[in-house]
Amino acid sequence: MNDVPSLPSWWTPLLAAVRDGSAPSRWPAPAAGSREAAVLILLGEGPAGPDVLLTERAPDLRSHAGQVSFPGGARDPGDASASEAALREAAEEVGLDRASVTVLEELPTRWVAPSAFAVVPVLAHWHAPHAVTPLSPGEVAAVVRAPLSLLADPASRVRVRHRSGYVGPGFRVDQLLVWGFTGGLLDWLLDAGGWARPWDTSSVEDLP
């Protein structure tokens, strides 16, 4: 996970923040016996500038149905690392070409209580973006490249209240509501990379 000379300049503050100790802190460290998983925070550059790859999960999955998430999933015994797991899952879910990706950092493992997963967020640069599409309709309903400028737009931001009482950061992207673990990671990403803009944090919506 060494520096890559061809990285765009917008990576500089984000990697500096990560290597200076900035990491998502909204969730606790994993509990004993948690299942291992990894997600791919894949940043590329499109017509609107830096963007991040998101997926909409299929509506009939047993866990996190219909939610917007990063590509990723459970770590298999054959995965040599969290990065390998995240890349394998992304290839299976949306046809991501692993050769188009440069993995830069594995962030600290975080616990996602509803699914009892110990999740490693893998930060990566999509140096050769290409077309991606859902390959497994039973798992992925849609794929979105969300511009960071759109995510940082105050009009896209909201706080979301789950029926459990949990309130966390959310985003509206192409008629999709991003919240929960993914929303929290995106909130951290915008802050750490210097993209965040002031927004009305008093706006709270109940999760539909």
N, CA, C and O of each residue as an XYZ file, in Angstrom:
832
protein
N       0.829     -1.181      0.000
C       0.000      0.000      0.000
C       0.876      1.249      0.000
O       0.743      2.104      0.875
N       1.741      1.349     -0.948
C       2.642      2.483     -1.032
C       2.022      3.604     -1.855
O       1.061      3.386     -2.594
N       2.577      4.804     -1.722
C       2.107      5.926     -2.509
C       2.295      5.640     -3.996
O       3.272      5.008     -4.399
N       1.355      6.110     -4.801
C       1.432      5.947     -6.243
C       1.673      7.329     -6.840
O       0.867      8.229     -6.605
N       2.759      7.541     -7.611
C       3.101      8.885     -8.112
C       1.994      9.544     -8.906
O       1.886     10.770     -8.905
N       1.162      8.757     -9.589
C       0.151      9.335    -10.473
C      -1.150      9.697     -9.757
O      -2.132     10.046    -10.413
N      -1.175      9.621     -8.440
C      -2.399      9.962     -7.726
C      -2.770     11.420     -7.962
O      -1.899     12.287     -7.905
N      -4.045     11.712     -8.225
C      -4.473     13.109     -8.354
C      -4.215     13.869     -7.048
O      -4.139     13.275     -5.973
N      -4.083     15.181     -7.164
C      -3.732     15.990     -5.997
C      -4.802     15.959     -4.916
O      -4.495     16.201     -3.748
N      -6.082     15.661     -5.282
C      -7.127     15.666     -4.262
C      -6.979     14.511     -3.271
O      -7.628     14.509     -2.225
N      -6.137     13.533     -3.589
C      -5.869     12.461     -2.636
C      -4.992     12.926     -1.479
O      -5.043     12.344     -0.395
N      -4.191     13.961     -1.691
C      -3.169     14.338     -0.713
C      -3.733     14.603      0.683
O      -3.253     13.995      1.639
N      -4.742     15.491      0.851
C      -5.245     15.730      2.212
C      -5.911     14.509      2.831
O      -5.827     14.307      4.042
N      -6.568     13.696      2.019
C      -7.238     12.515      2.560
C      -6.223     11.514      3.092
O      -6.371     11.021      4.210
N      -5.194     11.209      2.308
C      -4.187     10.257      2.762
C      -3.405     10.818      3.946
O      -3.028     10.069      4.848
N      -3.159     12.122      3.953
C      -2.456     12.723      5.082
C      -3.280     12.576      6.354
O      -2.734     12.284      7.418
N      -4.586     12.775      6.250
C      -5.454     12.633      7.416
C      -5.462     11.193      7.930
O      -5.393     10.951      9.135
N      -5.548     10.246      6.998
C      -5.564      8.833      7.391
C      -4.251      8.454      8.080
O      -4.254      7.793      9.119
N      -3.146      8.875      7.499
C      -1.842      8.487      8.035
C      -1.464      9.266      9.286
O      -0.529      8.898      9.997
N      -2.198     10.349      9.552
C      -2.003     11.082     10.806
C      -2.923     10.572     11.904
O      -2.935     11.102     13.015
N      -3.689      9.543     11.584
C      -4.509      8.908     12.608
C      -5.995      9.128     12.493
O      -6.751      8.633     13.329
N      -6.449      9.866     11.469
C      -7.886     10.048     11.297
C      -8.514      8.749     10.811
O      -8.056      8.146      9.841
N      -9.554      8.338     11.491
C     -10.264      7.118     11.099
C     -11.703      7.230     11.579
O     -11.965      7.910     12.571
N     -12.637      6.583     10.900
C     -14.028      6.627     11.352
C     -14.132      6.154     12.796
O     -13.620      5.089     13.141
N     -14.793      6.940     13.640
C     -14.849      6.605     15.067
C     -16.271      6.466     15.582
O     -16.497      6.353     16.787
N     -17.236      6.474     14.656
C     -18.632      6.432     15.073
C     -19.021      5.071     15.635
O     -19.990      4.964     16.386
N     -18.268      4.027     15.274
C     -18.627      2.679     15.670
C     -17.553      2.089     16.578
O     -16.382      2.453     16.473
N     -17.947      1.176     17.471
C     -16.967      0.566     18.380
C     -16.094     -0.453     17.673
O     -16.378     -0.871     16.551
N     -15.023     -0.843     18.354
C     -14.182     -1.932     17.856
C     -15.003     -3.219     17.850
O     -15.985     -3.328     18.584
N     -14.611     -4.194     17.030
C     -15.405     -5.422     16.896
C     -15.542     -6.196     18.201
O     -14.633     -6.227     19.030
N     -16.701     -6.815     18.354
C     -16.926     -7.706     19.483
C     -16.338     -9.075     19.176
O     -16.177     -9.444     18.013
N     -16.023     -9.815     20.211
C     -15.474    -11.159     20.031
C     -16.471    -12.032     19.269
O     -17.673    -12.002     19.533
N     -15.949    -12.807     18.324
C     -16.799    -13.707     17.555
C     -17.470    -13.068     16.360
O     -18.269    -13.720     15.687
N     -17.171    -11.814     16.077
C     -17.769    -11.152     14.916
C     -17.275    -11.790     13.617
O     -16.139    -12.258     13.537
N     -18.124    -11.804     12.622
C     -17.733    -12.295     11.304
C     -16.933    -11.223     10.584
O     -17.259    -10.040     10.683
N     -15.888    -11.616      9.857
C     -15.025    -10.666      9.175
C     -15.612    -10.285      7.811
O     -16.146    -11.126      7.088
N     -15.497     -9.000      7.485
C     -15.983     -8.503      6.203
C     -15.133     -7.305      5.797
O     -14.335     -6.795      6.583
N     -15.321     -6.869      4.559
C     -14.594     -5.709      4.053
C     -15.456     -4.983      3.045
O     -16.240     -5.601      2.324
N     -15.307     -3.652      2.996
C     -15.983     -2.856      1.976
C     -14.937     -2.028      1.242
O     -13.895     -1.687      1.801
N     -15.226     -1.710     -0.018
C     -14.292     -0.981     -0.863
C     -14.759      0.459     -1.038
O     -15.771      0.715     -1.690
N     -14.015      1.399     -0.451
C     -14.275      2.816     -0.669
C     -13.439      3.214     -1.880
O     -12.269      3.574     -1.752
N     -14.053      3.145     -3.047
C     -13.344      3.290     -4.315
C     -13.572      4.695     -4.880
O     -14.685      5.044     -5.273
N     -12.509      5.488     -4.913
C     -12.592      6.857     -5.403
C     -11.957      6.963     -6.781
O     -10.803      6.582     -6.978
N     -12.721      7.481     -7.726
C     -12.222      7.723     -9.068
C     -12.456      9.169     -9.443
O     -12.720     10.009     -8.582
N     -12.359      9.456    -10.724
C     -12.603     10.821    -11.185
C     -13.427     10.760    -12.450
O     -13.054     10.119    -13.432
N     -14.578     11.456    -12.403
C     -15.472     11.496    -13.548
C     -15.676     12.916    -14.030
O     -14.913     13.809    -13.663
N     -16.700     13.141    -14.853
C     -16.951     14.478    -15.402
C     -17.182     15.537    -14.326
O     -16.888     16.714    -14.536
N     -17.708     15.119    -13.172
C     -18.001     16.066    -12.084
C     -16.892     16.097    -11.042
O     -17.080     16.637     -9.952
N     -15.743     15.524    -11.366
C     -14.644     15.500    -10.410
C     -14.588     14.189     -9.642
O     -15.125     13.184    -10.107
N     -13.947     14.176     -8.471
C     -13.817     12.939     -7.698
C     -15.185     12.348     -7.359
O     -16.119     13.072     -7.014
N     -15.287     11.026     -7.463
C     -16.535     10.365     -7.110
C     -16.251      9.058     -6.389
O     -15.109      8.602     -6.327
N     -17.303      8.462     -5.847
C     -17.177      7.218     -5.096
C     -18.213      6.227     -5.602
O     -19.338      6.602     -5.931
N     -17.823      4.961     -5.661
C     -18.700      3.917     -6.184
C     -19.602      3.385     -5.067
O     -19.125      2.964     -4.013
N     -20.914      3.412     -5.321
C     -21.902      2.923     -4.363
C     -22.807      1.901     -5.045
O     -22.991      1.934     -6.262
N     -23.363      1.003     -4.256
C     -24.318      0.026     -4.772
C     -25.596      0.075     -3.958
O     -25.580      0.366     -2.762
N     -26.699     -0.214     -4.623
C     -27.980     -0.378     -3.929
C     -28.219     -1.878     -3.771
O     -28.265     -2.615     -4.756
N     -28.369     -2.317     -2.540
C     -28.577     -3.741     -2.292
C     -29.973     -4.169     -2.727
O     -30.913     -3.374     -2.703
N     -30.098     -5.429     -3.123
C     -31.377     -5.964     -3.584
C     -32.418     -5.851     -2.467
O     -32.074     -5.950     -1.289
N     -33.686     -5.645     -2.828
C     -34.723     -5.382     -1.821
C     -35.143     -6.583     -0.989
O     -35.807     -6.418      0.035
N     -34.768     -7.794     -1.411
C     -35.229     -8.976     -0.682
C     -34.103     -9.718      0.043
O     -34.269    -10.881      0.409
N     -32.964     -9.059      0.254
C     -31.884     -9.685      1.011
C     -32.279     -9.834      2.480
O     -33.120     -9.091      2.986
N     -31.663    -10.799      3.153
C     -32.005    -11.040      4.556
C     -31.502     -9.934      5.471
O     -32.120     -9.655      6.498
N     -30.382     -9.296      5.110
C     -29.851     -8.217      5.941
C     -29.541     -7.001      5.079
O     -29.054     -7.132      3.956
N     -29.826     -5.826      5.611
C     -29.558     -4.551      4.936
C     -30.237     -4.471      3.568
O     -29.694     -3.872      2.640
N     -31.413     -5.069      3.440
C     -32.127     -5.075      2.153
C     -32.433     -3.654      1.707
O     -32.891     -2.829      2.498
N     -32.172     -3.373      0.417
C     -32.502     -2.089     -0.166
C     -31.597     -0.940      0.232
O     -31.767      0.173     -0.266
N     -30.659     -1.174      1.097
C     -29.784     -0.092      1.546
C     -28.702      0.204      0.503
O     -28.363     -0.640     -0.326
N     -28.175      1.423      0.573
C     -27.057      1.807     -0.270
C     -25.766      1.516      0.494
O     -25.645      1.849      1.673
N     -24.816      0.901     -0.179
C     -23.592      0.482      0.499
C     -22.408      0.595     -0.454
O     -22.573      0.831     -1.651
N     -21.229      0.424      0.094
C     -20.037      0.258     -0.733
C     -19.987     -1.191     -1.208
O     -20.531     -2.066     -0.535
N     -19.351     -1.472     -2.346
C     -19.140     -2.871     -2.715
C     -18.384     -3.588     -1.599
O     -17.531     -2.997     -0.937
N     -18.700     -4.840     -1.401
C     -17.997     -5.592     -0.360
C     -18.865     -6.679      0.217
O     -19.994     -6.894     -0.223
N     -18.326     -7.368      1.212
C     -19.059     -8.452      1.836
C     -18.165     -9.264      2.747
O     -17.076     -8.835      3.128
N     -18.644    -10.440      3.087
C     -17.943    -11.299      4.031
C     -16.615    -11.796      3.457
O     -16.491    -12.044      2.257
N     -15.648    -11.932      4.328
C     -14.336    -12.439      3.922
C     -14.374    -13.956      3.839
O     -14.813    -14.627      4.773
N     -13.909    -14.496      2.709
C     -13.844    -15.934      2.505
C     -12.526    -16.490      3.022
O     -11.548    -15.750      3.131
N     -12.481    -17.803      3.349
C     -11.229    -18.401      3.826
C     -10.062    -18.211      2.855
O      -8.910    -18.146      3.282
N     -10.349    -18.122      1.554
C      -9.279    -17.980      0.562
C      -8.784    -16.560      0.372
O      -7.820    -16.341     -0.360
N      -9.425    -15.582      1.020
C      -8.995    -14.189      0.895
C      -7.778    -13.950      1.778
O      -7.830    -14.154      2.991
N      -6.689    -13.518      1.165
C      -5.448    -13.323      1.906
C      -5.489    -12.096      2.808
O      -4.705    -11.995      3.751
N      -6.402    -11.157      2.527
C      -6.468     -9.926      3.295
C      -7.848     -9.316      3.133
O      -8.654     -9.778      2.325
N      -8.114     -8.271      3.910
C      -9.368     -7.544      3.758
C      -9.450     -6.909      2.370
O     -10.519     -6.879      1.760
N      -8.328     -6.407      1.878
C      -8.303     -5.807      0.540
C      -8.696     -6.819     -0.523
O      -9.457     -6.504     -1.438
N      -8.168     -8.050     -0.399
C      -8.511     -9.093     -1.360
C     -10.000     -9.407     -1.306
O     -10.630     -9.622     -2.341
N     -10.556     -9.433     -0.112
C     -11.983     -9.708      0.038
C     -12.817     -8.613     -0.613
O     -13.780     -8.900     -1.324
N     -12.446     -7.354     -0.368
C     -13.203     -6.240     -0.932
C     -13.139     -6.233     -2.457
O     -14.149     -5.996     -3.120
N     -11.965     -6.488     -3.011
C     -11.812     -6.515     -4.466
C     -12.571     -7.690     -5.083
O     -13.216     -7.540     -6.121
N     -12.494     -8.849     -4.449
C     -13.213    -10.021     -4.963
C     -14.715     -9.755     -4.977
O     -15.391    -10.028     -5.969
N     -15.232     -9.225     -3.875
C     -16.662     -8.952     -3.801
C     -17.087     -7.937     -4.853
O     -18.134     -8.095     -5.481
N     -16.280     -6.891     -5.050
C     -16.624     -5.875     -6.045
C     -16.623     -6.464     -7.455
O     -17.459     -6.104     -8.284
N     -15.684     -7.367     -7.721
C     -15.647     -8.024     -9.027
C     -16.890     -8.885     -9.228
O     -17.460     -8.910    -10.319
N     -17.305     -9.583     -8.189
C     -18.466    -10.460     -8.285
C     -19.764     -9.670     -8.374
O     -20.689    -10.071     -9.081
N     -19.837     -8.547     -7.661
C     -21.087     -7.796     -7.590
C     -21.325     -6.907     -8.800
O     -22.441     -6.851     -9.317
N     -20.272     -6.202     -9.264
C     -20.481     -5.200    -10.320
C     -19.506     -5.333    -11.481
O     -19.502     -4.482    -12.371
N     -18.681     -6.375    -11.500
C     -17.751     -6.570    -12.605
C     -16.535     -5.668    -12.560
O     -15.962     -5.364    -13.607
N     -16.123     -5.230    -11.375
C     -14.960     -4.355    -11.260
C     -13.695     -5.103    -11.674
O     -13.433     -6.211    -11.206
N     -12.915     -4.480    -12.557
C     -11.633     -5.031    -12.980
C     -10.597     -4.691    -11.917
O     -10.279     -3.521    -11.705
N     -10.073     -5.709    -11.252
C      -9.123     -5.479    -10.162
C      -7.884     -4.728    -10.645
O      -7.267     -3.996     -9.872
N      -7.512     -4.904    -11.920
C      -6.328     -4.228    -12.443
C      -6.537     -2.725    -12.571
O      -5.571     -1.981    -12.743
N      -7.785     -2.269    -12.489
C      -8.083     -0.844    -12.607
C      -8.008     -0.122    -11.261
O      -8.238      1.084    -11.182
N      -7.682     -0.872    -10.203
C      -7.750     -0.344     -8.843
C      -6.377     -0.389     -8.167
O      -5.645     -1.369     -8.297
N      -6.042      0.672     -7.451
C      -4.848      0.702     -6.604
C      -5.302      0.832     -5.161
O      -5.858      1.861     -4.777
N      -5.073     -0.194     -4.362
C      -5.420     -0.140     -2.935
C      -4.387      0.715     -2.217
O      -3.183      0.549     -2.413
N      -4.868      1.629     -1.385
C      -3.970      2.559     -0.700
C      -3.896      2.330      0.807
O      -2.807      2.355      1.382
N      -5.033      2.109      1.448
C      -5.030      1.944      2.903
C      -6.163      1.023      3.337
O      -7.235      1.008      2.731
N      -5.910      0.252      4.401
C      -6.974     -0.441      5.109
C      -7.227      0.324      6.397
O      -6.320      0.485      7.214
N      -8.461      0.798      6.584
C      -8.808      1.555      7.777
C      -9.083      0.597      8.939
O      -9.301     -0.594      8.717
N      -9.075      1.105     10.174
C      -9.327      0.234     11.325
C     -10.666     -0.492     11.223
O     -11.648      0.051     10.717
N     -10.685     -1.711     11.708
C     -11.892     -2.530     11.689
C     -12.970     -1.916     12.568
O     -12.696     -1.454     13.675
N     -14.197     -1.915     12.064
C     -15.333     -1.389     12.813
C     -16.429     -2.437     12.895
O     -16.569     -3.283     12.012
N     -17.201     -2.367     13.964
C     -18.251     -3.354     14.211
C     -19.592     -2.804     13.751
O     -19.980     -1.694     14.117
N     -20.291     -3.588     12.948
C     -21.640     -3.248     12.518
C     -22.602     -4.162     13.273
O     -22.784     -5.326     12.917
N     -23.201     -3.620     14.303
C     -23.987     -4.433     15.232
C     -25.150     -5.188     14.597
O     -25.330     -6.366     14.905
N     -25.965     -4.559     13.707
C     -27.140     -5.275     13.187
C     -26.802     -6.596     12.496
O     -27.577     -7.550     12.569
N     -25.647     -6.655     11.825
C     -25.263     -7.877     11.127
C     -24.118     -8.606     11.813
O     -23.691     -9.663     11.349
N     -23.609     -8.046     12.929
C     -22.516     -8.652     13.704
C     -21.266     -8.871     12.851
O     -20.561     -9.866     13.019
N     -20.998     -7.950     11.946
C     -19.805     -8.023     11.113
C     -18.715     -7.116     11.657
O     -18.986     -6.005     12.113
N     -17.486     -7.596     11.607
C     -16.306     -6.775     11.851
C     -15.806     -6.343     10.488
O     -15.226     -7.144      9.755
N     -16.025     -5.080     10.141
C     -15.820     -4.601      8.771
C     -14.552     -3.761      8.662
O     -14.331     -2.839      9.447
N     -13.719     -4.096      7.670
C     -12.536     -3.293      7.347
C     -12.857     -2.445      6.122
O     -13.063     -3.002      5.044
N     -12.909     -1.109      6.246
C     -13.065     -0.262      5.069
C     -11.724     -0.161      4.332
O     -10.704      0.183      4.930
N     -11.736     -0.459      3.045
C     -10.521     -0.451      2.227
C     -10.569      0.766      1.308
O     -11.465      0.886      0.473
N      -9.616      1.653      1.464
C      -9.562      2.895      0.686
C      -8.722      2.655     -0.567
O      -7.581      2.203     -0.474
N      -9.288      2.960     -1.741
C      -8.601      2.635     -2.998
C      -8.850      3.692     -4.059
O      -9.864      4.390     -4.049
N      -7.881      3.791     -4.987
C      -7.973      4.717     -6.117
C      -8.359      3.941     -7.377
O      -7.734      2.938     -7.722
N      -9.388      4.420     -8.048
C      -9.826      3.807     -9.308
C      -9.095      4.539    -10.422
O      -9.612      5.498    -10.995
N      -7.889      4.077    -10.722
C      -7.050      4.807    -11.666
C      -7.470      4.617    -13.119
O      -7.080      5.406    -13.979
N      -8.253      3.588    -13.404
C      -8.732      3.352    -14.779
C     -10.215      2.991    -14.732
O     -10.575      1.831    -14.933
N     -11.080      3.972    -14.468
C     -12.520      3.684    -14.368
C     -13.075      3.071    -15.655
O     -12.636      3.388    -16.760
N     -14.040      2.196    -15.475
C     -14.688      1.538    -16.608
C     -16.145      1.304    -16.256
O     -16.550      1.513    -15.113
N     -16.924      0.880    -17.213
C     -18.347      0.637    -16.973
C     -18.525     -0.523    -15.994
O     -17.855     -1.550    -16.097
N     -19.435     -0.338    -15.048
C     -19.780     -1.395    -14.099
C     -21.298     -1.522    -14.068
O     -22.022     -0.569    -14.356
N     -21.762     -2.701    -13.716
C     -23.199     -2.959    -13.706
C     -23.483     -4.103    -12.746
O     -22.600     -4.930    -12.520
N     -24.675     -4.185    -12.173
C     -24.986     -5.305    -11.283
C     -24.858     -6.643    -12.020
O     -25.483     -6.847    -13.061
N     -24.050     -7.544    -11.474
C     -23.882     -8.873    -12.062
C     -24.708     -9.918    -11.334
O     -24.974    -10.996    -11.866
N     -25.110     -9.592    -10.114
C     -25.889    -10.532     -9.313
C     -27.150     -9.828     -8.831
O     -27.158     -9.246     -7.746
N     -28.225     -9.876     -9.634
C     -29.453     -9.155     -9.272
C     -30.006     -9.552     -7.903
O     -30.716     -8.770     -7.270
N     -29.686    -10.756     -7.447
C     -30.140    -11.176     -6.136
C     -29.429    -10.464     -5.000
O     -29.868    -10.524     -3.852
N     -28.313     -9.778     -5.322
C     -27.562     -9.057     -4.301
C     -27.539     -7.554     -4.555
O     -27.670     -6.766     -3.618
N     -27.375     -7.153     -5.805
C     -27.205     -5.740     -6.138
C     -28.286     -5.308     -7.132
O     -28.469     -5.928     -8.179
N     -29.000     -4.226     -6.777
C     -30.062     -3.728     -7.647
C     -29.569     -2.631     -8.577
O     -30.068     -2.499     -9.695
N     -28.585     -1.836     -8.129
C     -28.113     -0.710     -8.941
C     -26.708     -0.321     -8.519
O     -26.266     -0.630     -7.412
N     -26.009      0.368     -9.428
C     -24.660      0.871     -9.168
C     -24.644      2.365     -9.468
O     -25.192      2.807    -10.478
N     -24.018      3.135     -8.593
C     -23.981      4.591     -8.753
C     -22.563      5.089     -8.520
O     -21.902      4.678     -7.566
N     -22.094      5.982     -9.401
C     -20.867      6.732     -9.134
C     -21.299      8.100     -8.625
O     -21.753      8.941     -9.400
N     -21.159      8.320     -7.338
C     -21.655      9.540     -6.711
C     -20.547     10.574     -6.611
O     -19.565     10.339     -5.907
N     -20.666     11.715     -7.291
C     -19.659     12.770     -7.175
C     -19.553     13.269     -5.735
O     -20.571     13.466     -5.071
N     -18.341     13.472     -5.254
C     -18.169     13.976     -3.901
C     -18.729     15.385     -3.769
O     -19.162     15.780     -2.687
N     -18.727     16.153     -4.867
C     -19.324     17.485     -4.820
C     -20.821     17.415     -4.563
O     -21.381     18.289     -3.901
N     -21.481     16.366     -5.089
C     -22.905     16.173     -4.831
C     -23.138     15.770     -3.382
O     -24.049     16.281     -2.732
N     -22.323     14.861     -2.879
C     -22.469     14.431     -1.496
C     -22.242     15.580     -0.524
O     -22.893     15.657      0.517
N     -21.310     16.480     -0.867
C     -20.986     17.599      0.016
C     -21.989     18.742     -0.096
O     -21.998     19.633      0.752
N     -22.822     18.733     -1.113
C     -23.820     19.780     -1.290
C     -24.774     19.764     -0.094
O     -25.357     18.722      0.205
N     -24.946     20.896      0.598
C     -25.855     20.916      1.752
C     -27.259     20.413      1.424
O     -27.939     19.867      2.293
N     -27.698     20.594      0.173
C     -29.028     20.129     -0.218
C     -29.124     18.607     -0.246
O     -30.226     18.059     -0.224
N     -27.978     17.917     -0.293
C     -27.969     16.452     -0.340
C     -27.897     15.824      1.047
O     -28.043     14.610      1.191
N     -27.673     16.653      2.068
C     -27.355     16.116      3.384
C     -28.556     16.159      4.324
O     -29.391     17.062      4.264
N     -28.612     15.165      5.183
C     -29.704     15.049      6.147
C     -29.235     14.148      7.280
O     -28.318     13.347      7.100
N     -29.850     14.274      8.431
C     -29.624     13.301      9.498
C     -30.818     12.360      9.510
O     -31.965     12.791      9.390
N     -30.535     11.062      9.659
C     -31.569     10.033      9.548
C     -31.744      9.349     10.898
O     -30.778      8.942     11.544
N     -33.022      9.234     11.310
C     -33.338      8.585     12.590
C     -33.946      7.211     12.334
O     -35.001      7.089     11.713
N     -33.267      6.188     12.820
C     -33.763      4.806     12.738
C     -34.804      4.592     13.822
O     -34.806      5.293     14.834
N     -35.688      3.624     13.613
C     -36.725      3.379     14.612
C     -36.162      2.931     15.962
O     -36.859      2.987     16.975
N     -34.894      2.484     15.976
C     -34.238      2.120     17.234
C     -33.864      3.345     18.050
O     -33.539      3.233     19.232
N     -33.909      4.535     17.414
C     -33.508      5.764     18.077
C     -32.172      6.288     17.592
O     -31.821      7.434     17.873
N     -31.415      5.466     16.863
C     -30.121      5.893     16.331
C     -30.315      7.009     15.322
O     -31.171      6.917     14.442
N     -29.522      8.064     15.448
C     -29.536      9.163     14.489
C     -28.128      9.332     13.935
O     -27.166      9.444     14.696
N     -28.006      9.351     12.619
C     -26.693      9.479     12.004
C     -26.766     10.231     10.691
O     -27.859     10.548     10.221
N     -25.619     10.523     10.091
C     -25.586     11.287      8.844
C     -26.161     10.504      7.669
O     -25.996      9.288      7.561
N     -26.843     11.240      6.792
C     -27.407     10.625      5.601
C     -27.214     11.516      4.391
O     -26.870     12.691      4.514
N     -27.441     10.939      3.219
C     -27.257     11.644      1.949
C     -28.352     11.215      0.982
O     -28.811     10.073      1.008
N     -28.764     12.153      0.125
C     -29.705     11.824     -0.948
C     -28.947     11.840     -2.264
O     -28.407     12.872     -2.664
N     -28.908     10.702     -2.932
C     -28.154     10.539     -4.175
C     -29.044      9.842     -5.205
O     -29.420      8.684     -5.026
N     -29.374     10.550     -6.278
C     -30.186      9.944     -7.350
C     -31.412      9.226     -6.798
O     -31.659      8.069     -7.139
N     -32.173      9.895     -5.957
C     -33.402      9.374     -5.351
C     -33.143      8.233     -4.370
O     -34.083      7.578     -3.920
N     -31.888      7.994     -4.038
C     -31.552      6.987     -3.039
C     -31.190      7.673     -1.727
O     -30.602      8.755     -1.729
N     -31.538      7.049     -0.615
C     -31.171      7.561      0.700
C     -30.025      6.722      1.244
O     -30.159      5.513      1.434
N     -28.900      7.375      1.490
C     -27.724      6.705      2.041
C     -27.671      7.015      3.534
O     -27.724      8.179      3.929
N     -27.567      5.984      4.357
C     -27.545      6.209      5.803
C     -26.756      5.085      6.460
O     -26.087      4.313      5.774
N     -26.831      4.988      7.782
C     -26.195      3.893      8.514
C     -24.681      3.892      8.387
O     -24.048      4.948      8.377
N     -24.105      2.701      8.290
C     -22.656      2.534      8.241
C     -22.069      3.283      7.044
O     -21.046      3.956      7.174
N     -22.710      3.168      5.886
C     -22.209      3.836      4.687
C     -22.294      5.349      4.823
O     -21.362      6.061      4.448
N     -23.401      5.842      5.354
C     -23.539      7.274      5.564
C     -22.475      7.818      6.507
O     -21.936      8.902      6.288
N     -22.177      7.060      7.559
C     -21.150      7.491      8.495
C     -19.770      7.529      7.877
O     -18.992      8.442      8.151
N     -19.453      6.537      7.036
C     -18.158      6.528      6.356
C     -18.039      7.682      5.360
O     -16.978      8.294      5.237
N     -19.133      7.976      4.649
C     -19.093      9.093      3.714
C     -18.929     10.420      4.450
O     -18.220     11.311      3.984
N     -19.580     10.545      5.590
C     -19.437     11.751      6.406
C     -17.978     11.926      6.830
O     -17.436     13.028      6.750
N     -17.348     10.847      7.279
C     -15.925     10.896      7.648
C     -15.071     11.238      6.424
O     -14.154     12.053      6.520
N     -15.364     10.625      5.283
C     -14.577     10.829      4.067
C     -14.564     12.297      3.655
O     -13.510     12.848      3.336
N     -15.730     12.924      3.662
C     -15.809     14.325      3.268
C     -15.008     15.216      4.210
O     -14.323     16.140      3.773
N     -15.100     14.929      5.500
C     -14.341     15.719      6.476
C     -12.838     15.504      6.304
O     -12.069     16.464      6.246
N     -12.430     14.245      6.223
C     -11.001     13.920      6.175
C     -10.353     14.444      4.896
O      -9.192     14.854      4.913
N     -11.096     14.434      3.788
C     -10.529     14.865      2.512
C     -10.685     16.345      2.227
O     -10.200     16.831      1.205
N     -11.358     17.074      3.121
C     -11.523     18.507      2.924
C     -12.642     18.894      1.987
O     -12.675     20.028      1.511
N     -13.564     17.982      1.707
C     -14.678     18.284      0.803
C     -15.916     18.789      1.544
O     -16.807     19.364      0.918
N     -15.991     18.590      2.841
C     -17.204     18.905      3.593
C     -17.531     20.389      3.527
O     -16.644     21.242      3.509
N     -18.836     20.673      3.492
C     -19.339     22.039      3.524
C     -20.335     22.168      4.669
O     -20.959     21.178      5.050
N     -20.498     23.366      5.227
C     -21.496     23.531      6.293
C     -22.885     23.144      5.799
O     -23.248     23.423      4.656
N     -23.658     22.497      6.672
C     -25.007     22.103      6.306
C     -25.883     22.116      7.551
O     -25.383     22.200      8.673
N     -27.167     22.033      7.348
C     -28.142     22.146      8.442
C     -28.249     20.807      9.175
O     -29.018     19.937      8.769
N     -27.488     20.645     10.238
C     -27.517     19.379     10.984
C     -28.762     19.230     11.837
O     -28.975     18.179     12.441
N     -29.591     20.268     11.897
C     -30.844     20.155     12.662
C     -31.929     19.434     11.870
O     -32.973     19.078     12.416
N     -31.675     19.219     10.575
C     -32.645     18.526      9.733
C     -32.573     17.023      9.985
O     -31.595     16.371      9.621
N     -33.615     16.480     10.609
C     -33.657     15.054     10.940
C     -34.898     14.436     10.320
O     -36.006     14.947     10.483
N     -34.704     13.333      9.606
C     -35.814     12.613      8.991
C     -35.897     11.195      9.539
O     -34.871     10.551      9.760
N     -37.099     10.712      9.755
C     -37.265      9.324     10.156
C     -37.028      8.414      8.964
O     -37.437      8.728      7.846
N     -36.373      7.297      9.199
C     -36.124      6.331      8.132
C     -37.459      5.786      7.640
O     -38.269      5.325      8.444
N     -37.702      5.832      6.324
C     -38.987      5.321      5.801
C     -39.206      3.865      6.177
O     -40.230      3.282      5.820
